[in-house]
Amino acid sequence: MPRPTPADGLRFAFGTLTALPVRVRRWDREAARAGMLCAPVAGLVLGLLAGGLGAALLALGASPLLAAVAAVAVPAAGTRGLHLDGLADTADGLGSGKPAADALRIMKQSDIGPFGVITLVLALFAQVAALAELYDESWARGACGAAVAATAARLALTLAARAAVPPARPEGLGAAVAGTVPVRAALAVLVVTTAAAAAAGAATGSDTVVSALRNAAAVLLACAAAEGLLRHCVRRFGGVTGDVFGGLAETAATAGLLVLALGQHAQ
């Protein structure tokens, strides 16, 4: 089979990580590798849509809080709640305190338990509160924050799909993408994404250097938070699942937005 083209990678990324009408034409390990390397691009598109909607509402006279709610709703709708569902299921699995096999069985159930509900509520509240502060600073900072957070969320998936991270199950999205991305390639995507976020911060902030550093820190700390959760999940479940990938994305998005909001006060 020929090597996947960049278009194959983009189709895989958008077709598996978003609800946008993109057909995945290849479903093999090489296509998965290309797709996970393109994951931040899918996040950027969702983030730009989210940030743009919030900015538009702000221009129409909406409050920063309403703009933030709209911006948080776009990635949720743009994934049909897939990543939020993964966060809730991961929280239920970890919170159960049961052995790996039982915890994985809990995660596959269609209902959401108390740990999942609490985690969802707190994560969404944190995202809305952080974005509201950014939109209160300016529409540009709010829109940029939404884009950076969504991109960092998918970057965390690129890093989680690196070699040596095993799947917890032999089937599902986790098994399809786990271990497909070479470590050097994952680090290269991390560097490029961080540099792009820093450039966006310099373009939208009042203090070029501080804004650039703030955005770069948001990406790096978002990935660090996701990495901490990833390692804990690998220890508890024996590897990653599609739900874990969703939990990593939401964890990174939340952490990135909190860093941006806190950095705003430190500026």
Summary of the structure (lengths in Angstrom):
residues: 267
radius of gyration: 17.6
end to end distance: 52.2
largest distance: 54.1
contacts: 1024
relative contact order: 0.14
helix: 78%
strand: 1%
